[in-house]
Amino acid sequence: MNRPKDDKPRLDAGSPDAAPETLAPDFDQFTQNMGRLVEEYGKVTAAYLKPIERGEANTGPTEEVSEMVKTLGRVAERWVSDPRKIMEAQASITADFLNLWSATLKRVSGEAAEPVAQPDKRDARFNDPDWSAHPMFDFVKQAYLIGSRWAEDMVERTEDIDPHTREKARFYVKQIAGALSPSNFVATNPELLRETLRQNGDNLVRGMKMLAEDIEAGKGELKIRQSDAHAFEVGVNIATTPGKVIFRNEIMELIQYAPATEQVLKRPLLIVPPWINKFYILDLNAEKSFIRWCVSQGLTVFCISWVNPDERHASKDFESYMREGVFAALDAIEQATGEKRVTTIGYCVGGTLLGVSLAYMAAAKDKRIDSATFFTTQVDFSKAGELSVFVDEDQIRAVEEKMAKSGYLDGSRMAGAFNMLRPNDLIWSYAINNYLKGKAPTAFDLLYWNADSTRMPAANHSFYLRNCYLENKLSKGEMRIGGTTLDLKKVTIPIYNLAAREDHIAPAPSVFLGSQCFGGPVDYVVAGSGHIAGVVNPPAKVKYQYWTGGAALGRYEDWIAAAAEHPGSWWPHWFAWIEAQAPKRVPARQPGDGKLEALGEAPGTYVKMKA
């Protein structure tokens, strides 16, 4: 039949009046491609087996599967112990499937039928029209939704299990449901089926080739590419704000950025970024760069760039990062500018380190930090979010045993954990695009940064997991650093505490609780979006929004309900808060003009180290 060239072919929708469309491939070409597919599959197998043969295979996935089986086994035990409940659960899912079968028979007969299960409106997996138009694919889709939601409900209704086990079970069910989605398979995904027939299977050959390359890059584990790795180069078209490295030690380089105004605020700004991934999330490009924007407002900006650690840094703990990171930076800033007092920003775990440092400084009566800003930071971990599913005594011990052999936690472990928080968006959508559609991912600076993973020193990571996630010692006033017991109530400097409303890593209610741990004035602000987009939201984009409501008192739900909503970026609101504290301006300072000579151009050398 004739059709416009840009009109996608549709699979037969099942109407009794509609003639089935023929999507016949070129069988000679299809056969050749299937032979090439087998060849590429051999390369996949070789890439997977190579580390095993060399004795270099990572046992991480095996341990994770074991933990999943153990957790879901506990849920199953609770149900099996009560036959009545098992029968009720079986009756529930059986009724849904009978209703689905009845609705499908009606549709095949040409009658209208209301769907039994509908996907969430934000679920992009089932956007293709044939998921609804074609009865077979509609049946597969609804059957999947019924089964996955039934499994989630089983976890929620399980009695006599502790909250942590329930949270882990929810997480693992989400991973299994994401993996088993019919959208992940050619035969059950109408869009993939059309493309495979249209391209005579060439898409699968290209995808299998990329799969082999990604397993090779992951040294036997699948490292899914999310962006074009060749499209960016740190210091060339990403992390390009002008500046100089003015200080370097074993664990960090300190960058001083070049001024963009003739006058600058007298009080400098020190940024303490997370060491999970790299600092240039705050300097992706000229339009998105928070650092460049701060410079343009007249701030003298200093930023720590953490080393990508290896076995030499195994003993570097939280105290090391405080003394050789935060305190060393404060000393260097005084030498570079002559200023003894600074304002600071801490982002994520960098914020947790800053909170620890502030509590230690309060005990020591060290007043070099005048005010502090926290970006999506937790100091109270009682509501720590989805990452807490990876933290219990057994899992921490397993991580510590692994780190003891190498001296560090491999960057791929944390990168994988973060991806698993949003499996449909960060894992399966790319698996489909890359390996089934055979399309290389486009260039995207944020995802390039996300894949530029970092290792973590054994001592540092163990201290963080145990003292923060497992035992929540900082908020309880029980954490000890350098022989000092830390009390956040002694931190009385002004604090700007930014949460993100859709943050899965540092949930807004958790940041709200953390605000109540400090002893001074805290401005709690909530940004729209999540852990990254809520922070990296430049004013020029006029994107998302933010909420203000003063101090974090009472319950988070009441605070957010009463808070004032403002369109656009929170950046100007924050800068007004900074400027009001110390408005005096002085002539701009050039990096290297103080007592510290420039060691090299920004963004330095540590940020270019690969995990």
C-alpha positions as CSV (number, residue, x, y, z in Angstrom):
1,M,0.0,0.0,0.0
2,N,1.2,3.6,-0.6
3,R,2.1,5.7,2.4
4,P,4.0,9.0,3.0
5,K,7.7,8.4,3.5
6,D,7.6,10.0,7.0
7,D,4.6,7.9,8.2
8,K,5.7,5.1,10.5
9,P,4.2,1.7,9.5
10,R,1.6,0.4,12.0
11,L,1.1,-3.1,13.1
12,D,-2.4,-4.5,12.5
13,A,-4.6,-3.0,15.2
14,G,-6.9,-6.0,15.3
15,S,-10.0,-4.3,14.0
16,P,-12.2,-6.9,12.0
17,D,-12.5,-4.4,9.2
18,A,-8.7,-3.7,9.0
19,A,-6.5,-5.7,6.8
20,P,-3.3,-6.8,8.4
21,E,-0.3,-4.9,7.3
22,T,2.6,-6.8,6.0
23,L,6.0,-5.8,7.4
24,A,8.0,-8.4,5.5
25,P,11.8,-7.9,5.7
26,D,14.3,-8.6,3.0
27,F,14.9,-12.2,3.9
28,D,18.3,-12.4,2.3
29,Q,19.5,-9.3,4.2
30,F,17.8,-10.5,7.4
31,T,19.6,-13.9,7.2
32,Q,23.0,-12.2,6.6
33,N,22.4,-9.9,9.6
34,M,21.4,-12.9,11.8
35,G,24.8,-14.4,11.0
36,R,26.5,-11.2,11.8
37,L,24.5,-11.1,15.1
38,V,25.9,-14.5,16.1
39,E,29.4,-13.2,15.4
40,E,28.9,-10.1,17.5
41,Y,27.4,-12.3,20.3
42,G,30.7,-14.3,20.3
43,K,32.5,-11.0,21.0
44,V,30.1,-10.3,23.9
45,T,30.8,-13.7,25.4
46,A,34.6,-13.2,25.0
47,A,34.4,-9.7,26.7
48,Y,32.5,-11.3,29.6
49,L,34.7,-14.3,30.0
50,K,38.1,-12.5,29.7
51,P,38.2,-11.2,33.3
52,I,37.0,-14.5,34.6
53,E,39.8,-16.4,32.8
54,R,42.3,-13.9,34.2
55,G,40.9,-14.1,37.8
56,E,39.9,-10.5,37.7
57,A,36.1,-10.9,37.7
58,N,34.2,-8.6,40.0
59,T,32.0,-10.5,42.5
60,G,29.8,-7.5,43.2
61,P,26.8,-8.5,41.0
62,T,26.8,-12.0,42.6
63,E,26.7,-10.5,46.1
64,E,23.8,-8.2,45.0
65,V,21.8,-11.0,43.6
66,S,22.4,-13.0,46.8
67,E,21.2,-10.0,48.9
68,M,18.1,-9.7,46.7
69,V,17.2,-13.4,47.0
70,K,17.6,-13.3,50.8
71,T,15.5,-10.1,51.2
72,L,12.6,-11.3,49.0
73,G,12.8,-14.7,50.6
74,R,12.0,-13.1,54.0
75,V,8.9,-11.5,52.4
76,A,7.8,-14.9,50.9
77,E,8.2,-16.6,54.2
78,R,5.7,-14.3,55.8
79,W,3.1,-15.1,53.2
80,V,3.8,-18.8,53.0
81,S,3.3,-19.1,56.8
82,D,-0.4,-18.1,56.4
83,P,-2.3,-20.2,53.7
84,R,-5.3,-18.0,54.0
85,K,-3.4,-14.9,53.0
86,I,-1.8,-16.7,50.1
87,M,-5.2,-17.7,48.8
88,E,-6.4,-14.1,49.1
89,A,-3.4,-12.8,47.2
90,Q,-3.8,-15.5,44.5
91,A,-7.6,-14.7,44.2
92,S,-6.8,-11.0,43.7
93,I,-4.4,-11.4,40.8
94,T,-6.5,-14.2,39.2
95,A,-9.5,-11.8,39.2
96,D,-7.5,-9.1,37.5
97,F,-6.3,-11.5,34.8
98,L,-9.7,-12.8,34.2
99,N,-11.0,-9.3,33.7
100,L,-8.1,-8.6,31.4
101,W,-8.8,-11.7,29.3
102,S,-12.5,-10.8,29.1
103,A,-11.6,-7.2,27.9
104,T,-9.2,-8.5,25.4
105,L,-11.8,-10.9,23.9
106,K,-14.2,-8.0,23.6
107,R,-11.6,-6.0,21.7
108,V,-10.7,-8.8,19.3
109,S,-14.4,-9.1,18.6
110,G,-14.6,-5.4,17.7
111,E,-16.2,-4.3,20.9
112,A,-15.0,-1.4,23.1
113,A,-13.5,-2.4,26.5
114,E,-12.1,-0.3,29.4
115,P,-8.5,-1.1,30.3
116,V,-8.0,-3.0,33.5
117,A,-4.6,-1.4,34.2
118,Q,-3.2,1.8,32.8
119,P,0.4,3.0,33.0
120,D,1.4,6.1,34.9
121,K,1.1,9.2,32.7
122,R,4.9,9.8,33.3
123,D,5.8,6.3,32.2
124,A,7.4,6.8,28.7
125,R,7.9,3.0,28.1
126,F,4.4,2.6,26.6
127,N,4.1,5.8,24.6
128,D,4.0,4.1,21.2
129,P,0.4,4.0,19.9
130,D,0.5,0.3,19.2
131,W,0.8,-0.4,22.9
132,S,-2.9,0.6,23.1
133,A,-4.1,0.2,19.5
134,H,-3.0,-3.5,19.0
135,P,-4.9,-5.9,21.3
136,M,-2.0,-8.3,21.6
137,F,0.5,-5.6,22.8
138,D,-2.2,-4.0,24.9
139,F,-2.8,-7.4,26.6
140,V,1.0,-7.8,27.2
141,K,1.3,-4.3,28.6
142,Q,-1.7,-4.7,31.0
143,A,-0.6,-8.1,32.1
144,Y,2.8,-6.7,33.0
145,L,1.3,-3.8,34.9
146,I,-1.1,-6.1,36.8
147,G,1.8,-8.5,37.8
148,S,4.3,-5.8,38.8
149,R,1.7,-3.9,40.9
150,W,0.6,-7.1,42.5
151,A,4.2,-7.8,43.6
152,E,4.6,-4.3,44.9
153,D,1.3,-4.7,46.9
154,M,2.5,-8.0,48.3
155,V,5.5,-6.2,49.8
156,E,3.4,-3.4,51.3
157,R,0.9,-5.9,52.9
158,T,3.6,-8.2,54.3
159,E,3.3,-8.3,58.1
160,D,5.9,-8.7,60.8
161,I,9.0,-7.5,58.8
162,D,11.2,-4.6,59.9
163,P,11.1,-1.3,58.0
164,H,14.6,-1.8,56.5
165,T,13.7,-5.2,55.0
166,R,10.5,-3.8,53.6
167,E,12.4,-0.9,52.0
168,K,14.9,-3.3,50.5
169,A,12.1,-5.5,49.2
170,R,10.4,-2.5,47.5
171,F,13.7,-1.6,45.9
172,Y,14.4,-5.1,44.6
173,V,10.8,-5.6,43.3
174,K,11.3,-2.3,41.4
175,Q,14.5,-3.6,39.9
176,I,12.9,-6.9,38.8
177,A,9.8,-5.2,37.4
178,G,12.0,-2.8,35.4
179,A,14.1,-5.7,34.0
180,L,11.0,-7.8,33.0
181,S,9.1,-5.0,31.3
182,P,7.8,-6.1,27.9
183,S,9.3,-2.9,26.5
184,N,12.8,-4.4,27.0
185,F,12.3,-7.2,24.4
186,V,12.0,-7.1,20.7
187,A,9.2,-9.7,20.4
188,T,6.9,-7.8,22.9
189,N,7.7,-4.2,22.0
190,P,5.8,-3.0,18.9
191,E,8.2,-0.2,18.2
192,L,11.3,-2.5,18.4
193,L,9.5,-5.1,16.3
194,R,8.7,-2.6,13.5
195,E,12.3,-1.2,13.6
196,T,13.8,-4.7,13.5
197,L,11.7,-5.7,10.5
198,R,12.3,-2.4,8.7
199,Q,16.0,-2.6,9.2
200,N,16.3,-6.3,8.5
201,G,17.8,-6.8,11.9
202,D,20.7,-4.4,11.3
203,N,19.7,-2.5,14.5
204,L,20.4,-5.7,16.5
205,V,23.8,-6.2,14.9
206,R,24.8,-2.6,15.8
207,G,23.4,-3.0,19.3
208,M,25.3,-6.3,19.9
209,K,28.5,-4.6,18.7
210,M,28.0,-1.8,21.3
211,L,27.1,-4.3,24.0
212,A,30.5,-6.1,23.4
213,E,32.3,-2.7,23.6
214,D,30.5,-1.7,26.8
215,I,31.2,-5.0,28.5
216,E,34.9,-4.6,27.5
217,A,34.9,-1.1,28.9
218,G,33.4,-2.4,32.1
219,K,36.1,-5.1,32.4
220,G,33.5,-7.9,32.3
221,E,30.6,-6.0,33.7
222,L,28.1,-4.1,31.6
223,K,28.9,-0.3,31.7
224,I,25.9,1.2,29.7
225,R,26.9,4.2,27.8
226,Q,24.5,7.1,28.4
227,S,26.3,9.8,26.4
228,D,28.7,10.1,23.5
229,A,32.0,9.7,25.5
230,H,34.0,11.4,22.7
231,A,31.9,14.6,22.5
232,F,33.4,16.2,25.6
233,E,36.8,16.9,27.1
234,V,37.3,18.3,30.5
235,G,38.8,21.7,30.3
236,V,38.0,22.1,26.5
237,N,34.2,22.2,26.2
238,I,33.2,21.3,29.7
239,A,34.5,22.7,33.0
240,T,35.9,25.8,31.2
241,T,35.4,28.7,33.6
242,P,38.8,30.5,33.7
243,G,41.0,30.1,36.8
244,K,44.1,28.7,38.3
245,V,45.1,25.8,40.6
246,I,46.7,27.6,43.5
247,F,47.2,24.7,45.9
248,R,47.6,21.0,45.8
249,N,48.1,18.2,48.3
250,E,47.5,14.4,48.3
251,I,43.7,14.6,48.3
252,M,42.7,17.8,46.6
253,E,43.6,20.7,44.3
254,L,42.2,24.2,45.1
255,I,41.0,26.2,42.2
256,Q,40.7,30.0,42.3
257,Y,38.6,31.4,39.5
258,A,39.5,34.5,37.6
259,P,37.2,37.5,38.3
260,A,34.7,38.8,35.8
261,T,34.0,42.1,37.5
262,E,36.2,45.0,38.5
263,Q,35.0,44.9,42.1
264,V,34.3,41.7,44.1
265,L,32.8,41.0,47.5
266,K,35.5,41.2,50.1
267,R,34.5,37.9,51.6
268,P,35.6,34.9,49.4
269,L,33.5,31.8,48.7
270,L,34.8,28.2,49.2
271,I,32.9,25.4,47.5
272,V,33.2,21.9,49.0
273,P,31.8,19.5,46.3
274,P,31.1,15.8,46.7
275,W,33.9,13.3,46.1
276,I,31.3,11.0,44.6
277,N,31.6,12.1,41.0
278,K,33.5,15.3,40.2
279,F,33.2,19.0,41.0
280,Y,32.4,20.1,37.5
281,I,28.7,19.4,37.9
282,L,28.8,23.0,39.0
283,D,30.7,24.0,35.8
284,L,29.2,22.0,33.0
285,N,29.2,24.8,30.4
286,A,28.9,28.5,30.2
287,E,25.1,28.5,30.3
288,K,24.7,26.0,33.2
289,S,27.7,26.9,35.3
290,F,26.9,27.9,38.8
291,I,30.6,28.7,39.4
292,R,30.7,31.0,36.3
293,W,27.5,32.7,37.5
294,C,28.9,33.3,41.0
295,V,32.0,34.9,39.4
296,S,29.8,37.1,37.3
297,Q,28.0,38.4,40.5
298,G,31.3,39.5,41.9
299,L,32.3,36.6,44.1
300,T,35.9,35.4,44.5
301,V,35.3,31.7,44.1
302,F,37.5,28.9,45.3
303,C,36.5,25.3,44.6
304,I,38.0,22.0,45.9
305,S,38.8,19.4,43.2
306,W,39.2,16.0,45.0
307,V,41.7,13.5,43.9
308,N,40.4,10.3,42.2
309,P,41.9,8.0,44.9
310,D,43.7,4.7,44.5
311,E,45.4,2.2,46.9
312,R,47.7,5.0,48.2
313,H,44.8,6.8,49.7
314,A,43.3,3.8,51.5
315,S,43.8,5.3,55.0
316,K,42.4,8.7,54.2
317,D,39.4,9.0,56.4
318,F,36.8,11.7,57.1
319,E,39.2,13.5,59.4
320,S,41.8,13.5,56.6
321,Y,39.3,15.1,54.2
322,M,38.4,17.7,56.8
323,R,42.0,18.6,57.7
324,E,43.6,18.2,54.2
325,G,40.6,19.3,52.4
326,V,38.4,22.0,54.1
327,F,41.1,23.3,56.6
328,A,43.9,23.2,54.0
329,A,41.6,25.2,51.6
330,L,40.9,27.8,54.3
331,D,44.6,28.2,55.0
332,A,45.3,28.6,51.2
333,I,42.5,31.1,50.8
334,E,44.0,33.3,53.5
335,Q,47.4,33.2,51.8
336,A,45.9,33.9,48.4
337,T,43.6,36.8,49.5
338,G,44.6,37.9,53.0
339,E,41.1,37.1,54.1
340,K,40.6,35.0,57.3
341,R,36.8,34.7,57.0
342,V,34.9,33.0,54.2
343,T,31.5,31.9,53.3
344,T,31.1,28.2,52.2
345,I,29.0,25.9,50.1
346,G,28.8,22.1,50.6
347,Y,27.1,19.9,48.1
348,C,25.7,16.4,49.0
349,V,28.4,14.4,50.8
350,G,30.6,17.5,50.5
351,G,28.0,19.2,52.6
352,T,28.0,16.5,55.2
353,L,31.8,16.9,55.4
354,L,31.2,20.7,55.8
355,G,28.7,20.1,58.6
356,V,31.2,17.8,60.4
357,S,33.9,20.5,59.9
358,L,31.7,23.3,61.3
359,A,30.9,21.2,64.4
360,Y,34.5,20.5,64.9
361,M,35.4,24.2,64.4
362,A,32.7,25.3,66.8
363,A,34.2,23.0,69.5
364,A,37.6,24.4,68.8
365,K,36.3,28.0,68.6
366,D,37.6,28.3,65.0
367,K,35.7,31.2,63.4
368,R,37.1,31.2,59.9
369,I,33.7,30.3,58.3
370,D,31.2,33.1,58.6
371,S,28.2,31.4,56.9
372,A,27.4,28.1,55.2
373,T,25.2,27.0,52.3
374,F,24.2,23.3,51.9
375,F,23.1,21.9,48.6
376,T,20.9,18.8,49.0
377,T,22.9,17.7,52.0
378,Q,22.0,15.3,54.9
379,V,23.3,15.7,58.4
380,D,20.4,13.7,59.9
381,F,20.1,10.3,58.2
382,S,17.0,9.0,60.0
383,K,15.0,9.5,56.7
384,A,18.0,9.0,54.4
385,G,16.1,8.0,51.2
386,E,16.5,5.1,48.8
387,L,20.3,4.7,49.1
388,S,19.7,3.4,52.6
389,V,18.6,0.1,51.1
390,F,22.3,-0.6,50.5
391,V,23.2,0.0,54.1
392,D,23.0,-2.6,56.8
393,E,25.6,-4.4,58.8
394,D,25.9,-7.3,56.4
395,Q,26.2,-5.2,53.3
396,I,28.7,-2.8,54.9
397,R,30.8,-5.6,56.0
398,A,30.8,-7.0,52.5
399,V,31.9,-3.6,51.1
400,E,34.6,-3.3,53.7
401,E,36.0,-6.7,52.8
402,K,36.1,-5.7,49.2
403,M,37.7,-2.4,49.9
404,A,40.3,-4.0,52.2
405,K,41.7,-5.8,49.1
406,S,42.1,-2.7,46.9
407,G,42.1,0.2,49.3
408,Y,39.1,1.9,47.7
409,L,35.6,1.4,46.5
410,D,35.5,1.2,42.7
411,G,33.6,4.0,41.1
412,S,31.4,1.7,39.1
413,R,29.8,0.4,42.3
414,M,28.4,3.9,43.3
415,A,27.5,4.7,39.7
416,G,25.5,1.5,39.5
417,A,23.8,2.2,42.8
418,F,22.7,5.7,41.6
419,N,21.4,4.3,38.3
420,M,19.4,1.7,40.1
421,L,17.5,4.4,41.9
422,R,15.8,5.2,38.5
423,P,16.2,2.0,36.6
424,N,13.7,2.8,33.8
425,D,15.2,6.1,33.1
426,L,18.9,5.5,33.6
427,I,19.3,1.8,32.8
428,W,16.6,0.3,30.6
429,S,15.9,3.3,28.4
430,Y,19.6,3.3,27.4
431,A,19.7,-0.5,27.0
432,I,16.8,-0.3,24.6
433,N,18.2,2.6,22.7
434,N,21.7,1.3,22.5
435,Y,21.4,-2.5,22.2
436,L,18.0,-3.0,20.6
437,K,17.5,0.1,18.5
438,G,21.2,0.1,17.7
439,K,21.5,3.9,18.2
440,A,24.5,5.5,19.9
441,P,23.4,7.9,22.6
442,T,23.6,11.6,21.9
443,A,26.1,14.0,23.5
444,F,24.7,15.2,26.8
445,D,27.1,16.9,29.3
446,L,25.2,15.9,32.4
447,L,25.3,12.2,31.5
448,Y,28.9,12.5,30.5
449,W,29.6,13.8,34.0
450,N,27.5,11.1,35.5
451,A,29.6,8.4,33.8
452,D,32.9,10.1,34.9
453,S,32.9,8.1,38.1
454,T,35.3,8.3,41.1
455,R,36.7,5.9,43.5
456,M,36.4,6.4,47.3
457,P,39.1,5.6,49.9
458,A,38.3,2.6,52.1
459,A,38.7,4.5,55.4
460,N,36.6,7.5,54.3
461,H,33.8,5.4,52.8
462,S,33.6,3.0,55.7
463,F,33.4,5.9,58.2
464,Y,30.6,7.6,56.2
465,L,28.5,4.5,55.8
466,R,28.8,3.5,59.5
467,N,28.6,6.9,61.2
468,C,26.0,8.5,59.0
469,Y,23.8,6.0,57.2
470,L,23.9,3.1,59.7
471,E,24.2,4.8,63.1
472,N,23.2,8.5,62.3
473,K,25.8,9.7,64.9
474,L,26.2,13.3,63.6
475,S,22.6,14.3,64.3
476,K,22.6,12.5,67.7
477,G,25.7,14.3,68.9
478,E,27.7,11.1,69.1
479,M,30.2,11.4,66.1
480,R,33.8,11.7,67.1
481,I,36.5,13.3,64.9
482,G,40.1,13.8,66.1
483,G,39.1,13.0,69.7
484,T,36.3,15.6,69.7
485,T,32.6,14.7,70.1
486,L,30.7,16.8,67.6
487,D,27.6,18.8,68.5
488,L,25.8,20.6,65.6
489,K,23.9,22.7,68.1
490,K,27.1,24.6,68.7
491,V,27.1,25.7,65.0
492,T,25.5,29.1,65.3
493,I,26.5,30.8,62.0
494,P,23.8,31.6,59.4
495,I,22.9,28.7,57.2
496,Y,21.1,28.5,53.8
497,N,19.9,24.9,53.5
498,L,18.7,24.0,50.0
499,A,16.6,20.8,49.4
500,A,15.2,19.6,46.2
501,R,11.5,18.5,46.2
502,E,12.0,15.4,44.0
503,D,15.4,14.3,45.4
504,H,15.7,10.6,45.9
505,I,19.3,10.8,47.3
506,A,18.8,13.5,50.0
507,P,15.0,13.7,50.3
508,A,13.6,17.1,51.2
509,P,12.0,15.9,54.4
510,S,15.5,14.5,55.5
511,V,17.1,17.9,54.8
512,F,14.3,19.6,56.7
513,L,15.1,17.4,59.8
514,G,18.7,18.2,59.4
515,S,18.0,21.9,59.5
516,Q,16.7,21.5,63.0
517,C,20.1,20.1,64.2
518,F,21.9,23.4,64.0
519,G,22.0,26.0,66.8
520,G,21.8,29.2,64.7
521,P,19.5,30.7,62.1
522,V,18.7,28.4,59.1
523,D,16.9,29.5,56.0
524,Y,15.4,26.3,54.5
525,V,14.6,26.6,50.8
526,V,13.2,23.9,48.5
527,A,14.0,23.8,44.8
528,G,11.9,22.2,42.1
529,S,13.1,18.9,40.5
530,G,15.8,16.6,41.9
531,H,19.3,16.2,43.3
532,I,21.1,17.7,40.2
533,A,18.5,19.7,38.2
534,G,17.2,21.3,41.4
535,V,20.7,22.7,42.0
536,V,21.9,23.3,38.4
537,N,19.1,25.6,37.5
538,P,20.5,28.9,36.0
539,P,18.2,32.0,36.0
540,A,18.4,32.4,32.2
541,K,16.6,29.1,31.7
542,V,13.5,30.3,33.8
543,K,13.0,26.6,34.6
544,Y,11.4,24.9,37.7
545,Q,10.7,27.0,40.8
546,Y,11.6,27.2,44.5
547,W,9.8,27.6,47.8
548,T,10.7,29.8,50.8
549,G,9.1,29.7,54.2
550,G,11.7,30.6,56.7
551,A,13.0,28.3,59.4
552,A,12.4,24.5,59.2
553,L,10.0,24.2,62.2
554,G,7.4,21.6,62.8
555,R,6.6,19.1,60.1
556,Y,7.9,19.2,56.5
557,E,4.4,18.6,55.1
558,D,3.1,21.7,57.0
559,W,6.1,23.8,56.0
560,I,5.8,23.1,52.3
561,A,2.0,23.6,52.3
562,A,2.4,27.1,53.8
563,A,5.6,28.0,51.8
564,A,5.6,30.7,49.1
565,E,6.3,29.5,45.6
566,H,8.6,31.5,43.3
567,P,9.1,30.9,39.6
568,G,12.5,30.3,38.2
569,S,15.9,29.8,39.8
570,W,16.8,30.2,43.5
571,W,20.3,31.4,42.6
572,P,19.5,35.2,42.9
573,H,17.7,34.6,46.1
574,W,20.7,32.9,47.5
575,F,23.1,35.6,46.3
576,A,21.0,38.3,48.0
577,W,21.3,36.3,51.2
578,I,25.1,36.1,50.8
579,E,25.5,39.8,49.9
580,A,23.3,41.0,52.7
581,Q,25.7,39.4,55.2
582,A,28.9,41.0,53.9
583,P,28.2,43.6,51.2
584,K,31.7,45.3,51.2
585,R,33.5,45.1,47.9
586,V,37.2,45.4,47.0
587,P,39.2,45.4,43.8
588,A,39.1,42.1,42.0
589,R,41.7,39.5,42.9
590,Q,43.6,37.6,40.2
591,P,44.6,34.0,40.8
592,G,48.3,33.8,41.6
593,D,48.7,37.4,42.7
594,G,48.7,36.6,46.4
595,K,51.3,34.6,48.3
596,L,50.4,31.4,46.4
597,E,51.7,31.1,42.9
598,A,49.5,29.5,40.2
599,L,50.3,25.8,39.7
600,G,48.4,25.4,36.5
601,E,45.2,26.3,34.6
602,A,41.8,25.3,35.8
603,P,40.2,22.8,36.0
604,G,43.5,21.2,37.1
605,T,44.9,17.7,36.9
606,Y,43.0,15.7,39.6
607,V,39.7,16.1,37.8
608,K,41.1,14.4,34.7
609,M,42.0,11.2,36.5
610,K,39.8,8.3,35.3
611,A,38.5,5.6,37.7
